[in-house]
Amino acid sequence: MTKIIKLHVIPPSNVEKRIIFSTEDKDALVKGVELESHVCGCCGFVLAENVMIYNYRDIILQCPNCKSYNEAPKNENSLHSLNI
């Protein structure tokens, strides 16, 4: 069973000089084969499907649904799981 993890939304002023993953497609920005999926902290859209996102360092995921900026956790201990 895939663990669903809510990402932390950050203000646009905090994204300068950082890598931003974004798309206009209504699909996950990153896909893999792990057992964790990460959702937008604002609207719940799946941004990273079946990946361990803390392996991606210092990136921002821009939600294609609501356009909010979501920060990937720095390590596994900073994850916030949802009981869905």
N, CA, C and O atoms as a Tinker XYZ file with bonds, in Angstrom:
   336  protein
     1  N      0.837000   -1.170000    0.000000    73     2
     2  CA     0.000000    0.000000    0.000000    64     1     3
     3  C      0.889000    1.243000    0.000000    63     2     4     5
     4  O      1.855000    1.324000    0.759000    81     3
     5  N      0.560000    2.196000   -0.844000    73     3     6
     6  CA     1.342000    3.415000   -0.979000    64     5     7
     7  C      1.043000    4.376000    0.156000    63     6     8     9
     8  O     -0.118000    4.631000    0.475000    81     7
     9  N      2.097000    4.911000    0.767000    73     7    10
    10  CA     1.953000    5.928000    1.802000    64     9    11
    11  C      1.775000    7.281000    1.110000    63    10    12    13
    12  O      2.537000    7.622000    0.205000    81    11
    13  N      0.759000    8.060000    1.541000    73    11    14
    14  CA     0.497000    9.384000    0.979000    64    13    15
    15  C      1.066000   10.429000    1.936000    63    14    16    17
    16  O      0.757000   10.425000    3.128000    81    15
    17  N      1.896000   11.321000    1.405000    73    15    18
    18  CA     2.566000   12.330000    2.220000    64    17    19
    19  C      2.256000   13.723000    1.691000    63    18    20    21
    20  O      2.419000   14.000000    0.502000    81    19
    21  N      1.810000   14.592000    2.584000    73    19    22
    22  CA     1.471000   15.970000    2.236000    64    21    23
    23  C      2.733000   16.835000    2.302000    63    22    24    25
    24  O      3.426000   16.849000    3.319000    81    23
    25  N      3.029000   17.555000    1.218000    73    23    26
    26  CA     4.201000   18.422000    1.171000    64    25    27
    27  C      3.912000   19.781000    1.803000    63    26    28    29
    28  O      2.756000   20.153000    2.005000    81    27
    29  N      4.959000   20.499000    2.105000    73    27    30
    30  CA     4.871000   21.811000    2.746000    64    29    31
    31  C      4.822000   22.905000    1.685000    63    30    32    33
    32  O      5.721000   23.002000    0.850000    81    31
    33  N      3.777000   23.728000    1.714000    73    31    34
    34  CA     3.648000   24.841000    0.775000    64    33    35
    35  C      4.506000   26.003000    1.252000    63    34    36    37
    36  O      4.514000   26.334000    2.438000    81    35
    37  N      5.230000   26.621000    0.317000    73    35    38
    38  CA     6.070000   27.767000    0.657000    64    37    39
    39  C      5.673000   28.973000   -0.201000    63    38    40    41
    40  O      5.112000   28.804000   -1.283000    81    39
    41  N      5.961000   30.182000    0.276000    73    39    42
    42  CA     5.619000   31.375000   -0.504000    64    41    43
    43  C      6.536000   31.530000   -1.718000    63    42    44    45
    44  O      7.669000   31.049000   -1.703000    81    43
    45  N      6.050000   32.201000   -2.774000    73    43    46
    46  CA     6.874000   32.410000   -3.976000    64    45    47
    47  C      8.217000   33.089000   -3.685000    63    46    48    49
    48  O      9.185000   32.871000   -4.414000    81    47
    49  N      8.287000   33.887000   -2.660000    73    47    50
    50  CA     9.546000   34.574000   -2.337000    64    49    51
    51  C     10.640000   33.600000   -1.902000    63    50    52    53
    52  O     11.817000   33.960000   -1.908000    81    51
    53  N     10.278000   32.382000   -1.527000    73    51    54
    54  CA    11.267000   31.394000   -1.079000    64    53    55
    55  C     11.766000   30.468000   -2.181000    63    54    56    57
    56  O     12.512000   29.531000   -1.895000    81    55
    57  N     11.377000   30.703000   -3.431000    73    55    58
    58  CA    11.781000   29.793000   -4.509000    64    57    59
    59  C     12.936000   30.322000   -5.352000    63    58    60    61
    60  O     13.425000   29.618000   -6.235000    81    59
    61  N     13.376000   31.543000   -5.095000    73    59    62
    62  CA    14.473000   32.116000   -5.884000    64    61    63
    63  C     15.728000   31.259000   -5.785000    63    62    64    65
    64  O     16.080000   30.774000   -4.710000    81    63
    65  N     16.385000   31.085000   -6.899000    73    63    66
    66  CA    17.649000   30.356000   -7.007000    64    65    67
    67  C     17.531000   28.893000   -6.614000    63    66    68    69
    68  O     18.506000   28.290000   -6.166000    81    67
    69  N     16.351000   28.319000   -6.777000    73    67    70
    70  CA    16.153000   26.903000   -6.509000    64    69    71
    71  C     15.581000   26.243000   -7.758000    63    70    72    73
    72  O     14.997000   26.913000   -8.610000    81    71
    73  N     15.747000   24.952000   -7.861000    73    71    74
    74  CA    15.228000   24.207000   -9.001000    64    73    75
    75  C     13.730000   24.000000   -8.807000    63    74    76    77
    76  O     13.289000   23.538000   -7.755000    81    75
    77  N     12.951000   24.348000   -9.838000    73    75    78
    78  CA    11.497000   24.199000   -9.777000    64    77    79
    79  C     11.057000   23.189000  -10.833000    63    78    80    81
    80  O     11.344000   23.353000  -12.019000    81    79
    81  N     10.356000   22.143000  -10.393000    73    79    82
    82  CA     9.723000   21.205000  -11.314000    64    81    83
    83  C      8.309000   21.714000  -11.531000    63    82    84    85
    84  O      7.571000   21.922000  -10.568000    81    83
    85  N      7.923000   21.916000  -12.788000    73    83    86
    86  CA     6.554000   22.354000  -13.086000    64    85    87
    87  C      6.143000   21.831000  -14.450000    63    86    88    89
    88  O      6.983000   21.463000  -15.271000    81    87
    89  N      4.842000   21.804000  -14.679000    73    87    90
    90  CA     4.287000   21.368000  -15.953000    64    89    91
    91  C      2.885000   21.926000  -16.092000    63    90    92    93
    92  O      2.254000   22.302000  -15.104000    81    91
    93  N      2.410000   21.975000  -17.302000    73    91    94
    94  CA     1.017000   22.370000  -17.547000    64    93    95
    95  C      0.125000   21.130000  -17.607000    63    94    96    97
    96  O     -1.098000   21.244000  -17.540000    81    95
    97  N      0.731000   19.948000  -17.733000    73    95    98
    98  CA    -0.030000   18.699000  -17.767000    64    97    99
    99  C     -0.628000   18.429000  -16.394000    63    98   100   101
   100  O     -0.008000   18.725000  -15.372000    81    99
   101  N     -1.810000   17.879000  -16.371000    73    99   102
   102  CA    -2.452000   17.509000  -15.109000    64   101   103
   103  C     -2.048000   16.086000  -14.740000    63   102   104   105
   104  O     -2.875000   15.176000  -14.692000    81   103
   105  N     -0.745000   15.922000  -14.479000    73   103   106
   106  CA    -0.183000   14.626000  -14.138000    64   105   107
   107  C      0.941000   14.851000  -13.128000    63   106   108   109
   108  O      1.449000   15.964000  -12.990000    81   107
   109  N      1.319000   13.797000  -12.431000    73   107   110
   110  CA     2.407000   13.886000  -11.459000    64   109   111
   111  C      3.682000   14.399000  -12.134000    63   110   112   113
   112  O      3.959000   14.070000  -13.287000    81   111
   113  N      4.446000   15.201000  -11.410000    73   111   114
   114  CA     5.690000   15.760000  -11.939000    64   113   115
   115  C      6.811000   14.720000  -11.966000    63   114   116   117
   116  O      7.681000   14.757000  -12.836000    81   115
   117  N      6.781000   13.801000  -11.012000    73   115   118
   118  CA     7.812000   12.777000  -10.887000    64   117   119
   119  C      7.097000   11.452000  -10.644000    63   118   120   121
   120  O      6.153000   11.385000   -9.857000    81   119
   121  N      7.553000   10.395000  -11.326000    73   119   122
   122  CA     6.974000    9.063000  -11.122000    64   121   123
   123  C      8.084000    8.052000  -10.913000    63   122   124   125
   124  O      9.170000    8.167000  -11.483000    81   123
   125  N      7.794000    7.063000  -10.089000    73   123   126
   126  CA     8.787000    6.034000   -9.821000    64   125   127
   127  C      8.125000    4.721000   -9.447000    63   126   128   129
   128  O      6.988000    4.458000   -9.840000    81   127
   129  N      8.838000    3.892000   -8.684000    73   127   130
   130  CA     8.355000    2.567000   -8.319000    64   129   131
   131  C      8.383000    2.315000   -6.809000    63   130   132   133
   132  O      8.215000    1.175000   -6.376000    81   131
   133  N      8.592000    3.351000   -6.009000    73   131   134
   134  CA     8.636000    3.201000   -4.551000    64   133   135
   135  C      7.221000    3.153000   -3.980000    63   134   136   137
   136  O      6.253000    3.110000   -4.739000    81   135
   137  N      7.088000    3.162000   -2.670000    73   135   138
   138  CA     5.783000    3.058000   -2.019000    64   137   139
   139  C      5.387000    4.334000   -1.292000    63   138   140   141
   140  O      4.699000    4.274000   -0.273000    81   139
   141  N      5.808000    5.484000   -1.796000    73   139   142
   142  CA     5.406000    6.770000   -1.231000    64   141   143
   143  C      4.946000    7.682000   -2.355000    63   142   144   145
   144  O      5.597000    7.773000   -3.396000    81   143
   145  N      3.823000    8.357000   -2.144000    73   143   146
   146  CA     3.371000    9.383000   -3.074000    64   145   147
   147  C      3.200000   10.671000   -2.291000    63   146   148   149
   148  O      2.816000   10.652000   -1.122000    81   147
   149  N      3.488000   11.793000   -2.943000    73   147   150
   150  CA     3.497000   13.093000   -2.268000    64   149   151
   151  C      2.493000   14.020000   -2.935000    63   150   152   153
   152  O      2.463000   14.157000   -4.158000    81   151
   153  N      1.665000   14.660000   -2.096000    73   151   154
   154  CA     0.591000   15.506000   -2.608000    64   153   155
   155  C      0.839000   16.972000   -2.253000    63   154   156   157
   156  O      1.540000   17.290000   -1.292000    81   155
   157  N      0.246000   17.853000   -3.054000    73   155   158
   158  CA     0.313000   19.288000   -2.820000    64   157   159
   159  C     -0.249000   19.598000   -1.440000    63   158   160   161
   160  O     -1.307000   19.097000   -1.060000    81   159
   161  N      0.471000   20.429000   -0.698000    73   159   162
   162  CA     0.025000   20.821000    0.630000    64   161   163
   163  C     -1.161000   21.750000    0.617000    63   162   164   165
   164  O     -1.767000   21.995000    1.660000    81   163
   165  N     -1.504000   22.271000   -0.539000    73   163   166
   166  CA    -2.633000   23.192000   -0.664000    64   165   167
   167  C     -3.898000   22.483000   -1.152000    63   166   168   169
   168  O     -4.943000   22.571000   -0.507000    81   167
   169  N     -3.813000   21.781000   -2.283000    73   167   170
   170  CA    -5.028000   21.216000   -2.885000    64   169   171
   171  C     -5.075000   19.681000   -2.898000    63   170   172   173
   172  O     -6.113000   19.107000   -3.229000    81   171
   173  N     -3.975000   19.011000   -2.547000    73   171   174
   174  CA    -3.967000   17.551000   -2.501000    64   173   175
   175  C     -3.664000   16.847000   -3.812000    63   174   176   177
   176  O     -3.744000   15.621000   -3.877000    81   175
   177  N     -3.317000   17.590000   -4.864000    73   175   178
   178  CA    -2.968000   17.013000   -6.163000    64   177   179
   179  C     -1.693000   16.173000   -6.010000    63   178   180   181
   180  O     -0.761000   16.593000   -5.323000    81   179
   181  N     -1.639000   14.997000   -6.638000    73   179   182
   182  CA    -0.446000   14.136000   -6.559000    64   181   183
   183  C      0.668000   14.756000   -7.391000    63   182   184   185
   184  O      0.549000   14.873000   -8.611000    81   183
   185  N      1.761000   15.155000   -6.722000    73   183   186
   186  CA     2.906000   15.774000   -7.401000    64   185   187
   187  C      4.021000   14.781000   -7.676000    63   186   188   189
   188  O      4.687000   14.869000   -8.708000    81   187
   189  N      4.230000   13.855000   -6.784000    73   187   190
   190  CA     5.283000   12.850000   -6.932000    64   189   191
   191  C      4.663000   11.494000   -6.620000    63   190   192   193
   192  O      4.272000   11.227000   -5.484000    81   191
   193  N      4.578000   10.651000   -7.626000    73   191   194
   194  CA     3.883000    9.374000   -7.497000    64   193   195
   195  C      4.878000    8.232000   -7.376000    63   194   196   197
   196  O      5.717000    8.023000   -8.253000    81   195
   197  N      4.773000    7.502000   -6.283000    73   195   198
   198  CA     5.606000    6.317000   -6.036000    64   197   199
   199  C      7.103000    6.621000   -6.047000    63   198   200   201
   200  O      7.886000    5.901000   -6.666000    81   199
   201  N      7.491000    7.686000   -5.362000    73   199   202
   202  CA     8.908000    8.027000   -5.213000    64   201   203
   203  C      9.201000    8.386000   -3.763000    63   202   204   205
   204  O      8.294000    8.740000   -3.010000    81   203
   205  N     10.448000    8.296000   -3.381000    73   203   206
   206  CA    10.897000    8.761000   -2.069000    64   205   207
   207  C     11.489000   10.145000   -2.311000    63   206   208   209
   208  O     12.673000   10.280000   -2.616000    81   207
   209  N     10.657000   11.164000   -2.172000    73   207   210
   210  CA    10.985000   12.518000   -2.608000    64   209   211
   211  C     12.156000   13.136000   -1.855000    63   210   212   213
   212  O     12.811000   14.033000   -2.385000    81   211
   213  N     12.438000   12.685000   -0.637000    73   211   214
   214  CA    13.561000   13.275000    0.100000    64   213   215
   215  C     14.904000   12.940000   -0.539000    63   214   216   217
   216  O     15.930000   13.485000   -0.134000    81   215
   217  N     14.913000   12.047000   -1.537000    73   215   218
   218  CA    16.130000   11.798000   -2.308000    64   217   219
   219  C     16.426000   12.923000   -3.301000    63   218   220   221
   220  O     17.543000   13.036000   -3.805000    81   219
   221  N     15.417000   13.753000   -3.577000    73   219   222
   222  CA    15.587000   14.912000   -4.451000    64   221   223
   223  C     15.966000   16.095000   -3.566000    63   222   224   225
   224  O     15.169000   16.519000   -2.729000    81   223
   225  N     17.138000   16.618000   -3.735000    73   223   226
   226  CA    17.641000   17.664000   -2.842000    64   225   227
   227  C     17.307000   19.063000   -3.342000    63   226   228   229
   228  O     17.530000   19.397000   -4.505000    81   227
   229  N     16.772000   19.866000   -2.443000    73   227   230
   230  CA    16.570000   21.299000   -2.666000    64   229   231
   231  C     15.762000   21.628000   -3.918000    63   230   232   233
   232  O     16.116000   22.534000   -4.673000    81   231
   233  N     14.673000   20.887000   -4.135000    73   231   234
   234  CA    13.819000   21.182000   -5.278000    64   233   235
   235  C     12.458000   21.685000   -4.805000    63   234   236   237
   236  O     12.040000   21.439000   -3.673000    81   235
   237  N     11.795000   22.385000   -5.690000    73   235   238
   238  CA    10.448000   22.877000   -5.458000    64   237   239
   239  C      9.548000   22.234000   -6.506000    63   238   240   241
   240  O      9.898000   22.186000   -7.685000    81   239
   241  N      8.399000   21.743000   -6.079000    73   239   242
   242  CA     7.418000   21.184000   -6.999000    64   241   243
   243  C      6.265000   22.175000   -7.114000    63   242   244   245
   244  O      5.571000   22.442000   -6.133000    81   243
   245  N      6.059000   22.722000   -8.315000    73   243   246
   246  CA     4.938000   23.638000   -8.514000    64   245   247
   247  C      3.728000   22.828000   -8.954000    63   246   248   249
   248  O      3.775000   22.104000   -9.948000    81   247
   249  N      2.660000   22.960000   -8.208000    73   247   250
   250  CA     1.455000   22.192000   -8.487000    64   249   251
   251  C      0.815000   22.655000   -9.797000    63   250   252   253
   252  O      0.550000   23.846000   -9.961000    81   251
   253  N      0.560000   21.729000  -10.736000    73   251   254
   254  CA    -0.091000   22.119000  -11.986000    64   253   255
   255  C     -1.573000   22.445000  -11.799000    63   254   256   257
   256  O     -2.192000   23.051000  -12.673000    81   255
   257  N     -2.134000   22.049000  -10.673000    73   255   258
   258  CA    -3.546000   22.284000  -10.411000    64   257   259
   259  C     -3.800000   23.669000   -9.799000    63   258   260   261
   260  O     -4.619000   24.428000  -10.318000    81   259
   261  N     -3.108000   24.007000   -8.704000    73   259   262
   262  CA    -3.370000   25.278000   -8.008000    64   261   263
   263  C     -2.203000   26.264000   -8.095000    63   262   264   265
   264  O     -2.320000   27.398000   -7.629000    81   263
   265  N     -1.081000   25.848000   -8.686000    73   263   266
   266  CA     0.110000   26.673000   -8.911000    64   265   267
   267  C      0.889000   27.010000   -7.636000    63   266   268   269
   268  O      1.785000   27.853000   -7.675000    81   267
   269  N      0.569000   26.373000   -6.513000    73   267   270
   270  CA     1.335000   26.635000   -5.289000    64   269   271
   271  C      2.704000   25.962000   -5.385000    63   270   272   273
   272  O      2.896000   25.019000   -6.153000    81   271
   273  N      3.648000   26.466000   -4.591000    73   271   274
   274  CA     4.999000   25.922000   -4.542000    64   273   275
   275  C      5.115000   25.000000   -3.336000    63   274   276   277
   276  O      4.789000   25.386000   -2.214000    81   275
   277  N      5.580000   23.786000   -3.578000    73   275   278
   278  CA     5.700000   22.772000   -2.532000    64   277   279
   279  C      7.154000   22.383000   -2.376000    63   278   280   281
   280  O      7.858000   22.136000   -3.355000    81   279
   281  N      7.588000   22.334000   -1.145000    73   279   282
   282  CA     8.976000   22.007000   -0.851000    64   281   283
   283  C      9.106000   20.531000   -0.510000    63   282   284   285
   284  O      8.342000   19.999000    0.295000    81   283
   285  N     10.070000   19.884000   -1.121000    73   283   286
   286  CA    10.362000   18.494000   -0.787000    64   285   287
   287  C     11.037000   18.461000    0.577000    63   286   288   289
   288  O     11.865000   19.323000    0.869000    81   287
   289  N     10.705000   17.490000    1.417000    73   287   290
   290  CA    11.331000   17.402000    2.736000    64   289   291
   291  C     12.821000   17.140000    2.615000    63   290   292   293
   292  O     13.281000   16.529000    1.651000    81   291
   293  N     13.560000   17.601000    3.591000    73   291   294
   294  CA    15.015000   17.456000    3.571000    64   293   295
   295  C     15.449000   16.023000    3.888000    63   294   296   297
   296  O     16.488000   15.562000    3.415000    81   295
   297  N     14.639000   15.320000    4.695000    73   295   298
   298  CA    14.965000   13.943000    5.029000    64   297   299
   299  C     13.702000   13.189000    5.414000    63   298   300   301
   300  O     12.628000   13.776000    5.546000    81   299
   301  N     13.841000   11.907000    5.587000    73   299   302
   302  CA    12.701000   11.034000    5.876000    64   301   303
   303  C     12.003000   11.407000    7.178000    63   302   304   305
   304  O     10.798000   11.191000    7.305000    81   303
   305  N     12.721000   11.955000    8.141000    73   303   306
   306  CA    12.140000   12.290000    9.444000    64   305   307
   307  C     11.214000   13.496000    9.405000    63   306   308   309
   308  O     10.467000   13.720000   10.357000    81   307
   309  N     11.243000   14.284000    8.324000    73   307   310
   310  CA    10.404000   15.480000    8.252000    64   309   311
   311  C      9.128000   15.257000    7.429000    63   310   312   313
   312  O      8.445000   16.215000    7.068000    81   311
   313  N      8.811000   13.990000    7.135000    73   311   314
   314  CA     7.626000   13.674000    6.349000    64   313   315
   315  C      6.372000   13.708000    7.224000    63   314   316   317
   316  O      6.420000   13.374000    8.408000    81   315
   317  N      5.258000   14.112000    6.629000    73   315   318
   318  CA     3.978000   14.140000    7.319000    64   317   319
   319  C      3.000000   13.267000    6.552000    63   318   320   321
   320  O      2.486000   13.665000    5.506000    81   319
   321  N      2.743000   12.068000    7.082000    73   319   322
   322  CA     1.860000   11.129000    6.398000    64   321   323
   323  C      0.403000   11.484000    6.623000    63   322   324   325
   324  O      0.029000   12.036000    7.657000    81   323
   325  N     -0.410000   11.152000    5.628000    73   323   326
   326  CA    -1.857000   11.319000    5.724000    64   325   327
   327  C     -2.481000    9.944000    5.861000    63   326   328   329
   328  O     -2.046000    8.994000    5.209000    81   327
   329  N     -3.471000    9.834000    6.683000    73   327   330
   330  CA    -4.220000    8.585000    6.784000    64   329   331
   331  C     -5.418000    8.672000    5.860000    63   330   332   333
   332  O     -6.460000    9.218000    6.223000    81   331
   333  N     -5.262000    8.130000    4.666000    73   331   334
   334  CA    -6.341000    8.194000    3.663000    64   333   335
   335  C     -6.870000    6.804000    3.417000    63   334   336
   336  O     -7.782000    6.624000    2.610000    81   335
